[in-house]
Amino acid sequence: MKRKLLAILLSGVLSVSMLTACDDSDWSDESYIETDDEYVEETETTEPEETEEQSNVDLRSAGAIRGLKMSVAQNSGELTIKRAESNVEPIKGDDGVWTIFIYMCGTDLESFNGMGTADFEEMAKAESSENVRFIVQTGGTSQWRNEFVDSSKIQRYMVKGAQKELVNETSEAAMGNSDTLADFIQWGTQNYASEHMGLIFWNHGGGSISGVCFDENNDGDSLSLAEIDDGLYKGYEVSGRKFDFIGFDACLMGTIETANILATYADYMYGSEETEPGSGWDYTAIGSYLASNTSANGADLGKVVCDSFLACCAAQKDDALTTLSVIDLSKVDDFLVSFNDFSKEIYEATEDASVRAKLVRGIEAADNFGGNDKSEGYTNMVDMGGIIEAGSVASSKAADVRKNLDSLVVYNVTGSTHQGASGMAMYYPLGIEGSNELSTFGQVCVSPYYLALVDRQGQYGAGKLSDNGYDEAELFDEDGDWNFGNEDDDHWDYMDEYEPTGESSHITFEQAPYIDDDGVYTFQLDDAGYNNTADVCALIYEILDDESAMIELGETIDVDSDWDNGIFKDNFDGYWLSLPDGQNLATYIVDITDEYVVYTSPIMLNGKDTNLRFYQYFEDGSVVIEGAWDGIDENGAASRDIIKLQKGDKIVPLYYAYSLNSEDEYTYEGNEYTVSGTPEINYSLMISGDYMYAFCIDDIYGDYLVTDTVTFNVDENGELSFYIEEDE
């Protein structure tokens, strides 16, 4: 099939409007192209030379973002970016004064643990200065664990020195509503404008798809990136001012999709690629630094925010997963132009199945954040540096885009698990959770070529594509406009009924799994199967004593992988991770570093379903328990609390169970174990007996294949042998 190269029109120049939400009354074609009073371009490097053909291009809005317009020309594929600039006279504030606005959506962080109250106290403990003030809006929680905040209202407090003063209150409103955010910004900048201003979103975060500030009083409704843009845009219309910084004291918001939204409204962004511990940022350190450095800019303050955050995490022994970055938002457009060029080459090159396989293997091996496994849930946030490195197999522009990324991230801190993290994450569908996720991504994606890559992968995985291949025309309507953000958008409906099968038809064999002459379970992929395979691990199962079901003990990396020849063999030694009472845990791989594997295990802790996180070191097999983490909830919010195990805690291991007498699948509960001393996990030989083994082969489209199980026996001497049971 002749590649359409993202073209809908057969001649002329296609210019696709992206990431916009104003209706035709807000943006007429004439006002945008000819007068453009409201919108100006921030960097000359993003504007391709205008031709006679381009002058008549339709640039009607079609997406969900108000603060910018992005378009790509068909003939060159070059990206053009225009950002909002307010027509109003900028509000002037007191010289030498810093005002930090905090949008504090309390949720369970406050109602259960009082973390919002604790941060109020941190602000009050900062070095006193007439030139530093925190303006805090409270809401979004059923209960405040203090005597001054009323959970039935939206309240606004000024914290200045040691004093907390109620300065405004309104009736209760949903903190996940863009109008609530806009009202706070408009009110705040009109009443407390100053030379330097920052804005912090305080709560849970979920990344580019689910956003931030999940309101406990309104069914967990959150601010999506489109809603953040809407609220900031309305504030910008009134203040005419950019913030010195916009930050997220929340999980997973350090993404390029977020930075692209914020670049219209702030100089710097502070955000974490990974989840944040519940204690969050150190507001005492922030306030005290500003009291002595009122002339500091957003980059100066950002370094203090990062360093003090890492120090607090280390003091609590929660620093292994820590990340926090300072992003220079003035560099976003240059990065996006280079990333679009990079994505164009990747998209075109990955029509070749072998190149596509290498790309996806690289992305899936890259650092990712927030869990991304079936036990903890999926955020689909992947390190941008890892995506660029993976794309180097298909694009000559990887070095250029990496250079721009390094310029974009001016400072970042990481714990031991993410030492190689670049400081910026991006959406990639490691595990798609339906069409709503993809339609949201369609609204905020930063390159049409990258979106086409994701769409093509999704359609292959859902089995929608025919032998004729992928047709980019489906991304656009009949007029050639970007086809997302509209109420009648049904492009992504192909994901509504999709679920991974565990029987991927994309995985095919030269030699199907068998036990070789040496007693080793092995297989060899054929060429097509090889080009469709992303990763290979193994699954271990245990048969219940009554032989009613087998329970899944989880994943092991003990597989010999010969990727040059597509040959894979078991390398399992019969050792497993277990509680001190001998119960094997169900273990799933979260991350692999040079030093250790990060595992998660589903458990009940004191009667509540959660996941146990721990690290196993390669050098000596020792295990360090990080704690219990709830993972990603049904609204897409990442839990911030990592609960440390204590003496007396009651643990019940949980397992995925598969009936041997029917097709039923269910959760099986192990026996209750009580922590009696220092919490520990053993790595030891499995109890002698028969177990089941299967390869789990991930395809590059989001599905996987679990091979037929074979039986292996562990005897009293630790000898392990595979065999196939003969039918009676």
C-alpha positions, 0 to 999 in steps of 0.5 A: 500500500502506498504510504499516505504519510499522514496526508488526507488531501491528495495535493496541496498542503495539509495543516492539522490543527492540534491540541485546541479547544476554542470553538469557531467563535473564539478562533475564526480562520481569518483572525488566526491567520491574518490578524492573530491579535490574541496568539503569537508565536514564541520562537521563529524556529517553529514557523516554516516559510509560508508559501502561496499554498499555505496561506489558505490552509484551514486552521480550525480548532479541533482538540481540547487545549486553549493555550496553544495551536500546533499544526504540521505541514504535509510537504515537510512534516514540520511542526508549527506552534503558536501560544496564547498571549494575553491582551490585558495589561499584566497585573503588577505586584509588590517588588521583591515579594514572592507569593506561592498559590497552593491548590490543596485538594486534600482527599484521603491524604488529609482525611486519613493521614493529615498530610495537608495539615502537616504541610500547613505547619511546615509553611508556618515553621519557615523563616518569617519574612514580610516578603514571602506568603503562601496562599492556600485554597482548601477543598476536596476532602471529607475531613480536615485533621485540624480545627481551623479548616472547614471541609464543607466550604472552599476556604483560602488561607494566607500563611505568612510567618507563623500566622495562618489567616482565613482570607476568603471562603466560598461554598463547596465546589469540586476541586476537579472542575476547571472553573474552581481552579480558574476562580482561585487563580483569578481571585488570587492574582487580583488580591495577592499579585507580587513580583514573583508568583508560583502555583502548586497543585497539591494532591494525588497525580496520575500522569498525562491521562488521569491528571491531578487533584482527585476530589474525594467529595466528588467521586474522585473526579480530577483535573485533566490536562485539558481542564488545567489548561482551561483554568490557567487560560481563564486566569491568564485572561484576567492577570496577563501574567505568567507564573514564575513556576507551576509545580506538582506536589503530586505523583507522576506529573513530570511529563512532556504532555504536562509541560506542553500545556504549562509552557503558555502560562509559566517560566518553569515547571516542577514535576516528578516522573515517579510517585511521591511519598505522602509527606511530599515537598518540604515547605519549611525549606521552600519558605525559608529559602525565599525569605533570604532570597526574594530575588530568586528565579524559578530555576533557583527555587526549583533546585531547592525544592528538588534537593529538600524533597530528596533529603526528606525522602532519604530521612524517611528511607523513602528515597529509592523511587524519588524523582523530581525535575525542574523544566525550563518551559521556554525550551519546550517548543524547540524540543517539540519541533525536534521530537516531531521530526524524530517521530516522523522518521520512527513512524515511517521506519516502523512500517518494517516489522523488524524495526518496529520490534526493535523500537517496542522492545527498547521502549518496554525495556526503558525506565517507567513509572507508577507500577505498570503491571497487572497487580498495581495497575498501569500509568503508561508513563515511560522515561523520555530519554528511554523512548529517544534511545529506543527510537535511535534504531529507527531515526537519525535525529535521536541525538538532536532530540536528546540534546533538546531534552537535556536543555529542557531539563535544567535540574533533576534528582533521582533515587537509586531505582531511577538513577538513569532517568532523564527527568521527563516522562511521556505516555506510551501504552504499555497496558491500554485501559480502554478507549477513554484513555486513548481519546484523552491521549489524542487530545494532548499528544505532542506529535501527530506522527507519534500519535499515529504510531500509538494508534497503529499499535493499538489497532494491530493489538485489537485485531482491527487492521487488515492485511492492507495495513494501517490507514492514517486517514482515520485520524482526521475528519473529511475536512482534514481536521484533527479528529479528537476532542469532539463529543462525537469522536468515536475513533478509539472505540475499537478499544472498548471491548478489547482485553488481552487474551493471553493467546496472542496470534502474533506469536508464532514458532519455528519450534514450539515449546518442548523439553529437549534432550537435556531436560530443558524447556525451550522454544524458537520463534519463527521470523514473524513471531520474532518480529512480533515479540517484545519480551519473554519471561516465565510464570510459575504455578502451584497446584492446590492440595485438593487439586481444584485449582492452580495458583500463580506464583508470578514471574521469574526472569530466570530465562536464557534469552538468545535474541540473535537467534530467537531461542529461549530456554528455562533457567529456573533453579527452584528458588523462590521468594516467600514469607518466613512461614514458608508461603510462597509470594506471588511476585511480579516484576516492576523494574530491573536495575543493574543491582536489583529487581523490584518486585510487587506482590498482591497481599492483604495487609491488616484486612486491606488489599494492597501490594508489597514492594521489595528489592532483591539484589543480584549479588547475594540474593538478599531482599529489602522490603520497601513497604506496602503500596496500593497502586493505581486506583480506578480513577487513575490516581497513584497512591502516595503512601508506602506503608512500612511494615510493623511488628504485629501486622497481619499479612495474607498473600493473594494469588491469581487462581485458575480452576482445573475443573472449569474456566473460572478465575478468581483470587485465592487467599493464603494463610494469615502471617503475623509479623513478629519481629523485623519484617523479612522475606526469604529467598530459598528452595521451594518445598519439594513437590510438583509445580507448573511452568510456562513461558509468557511471551509479550507481543509488541501490540499489548497482548501476550501468549502463555504457553502450555504448562509443563510440570517440574519437580523439586526434590529433597536435594534441590534437584529440579527436573521437567517432565510431561505428564502422560495422559491416562 
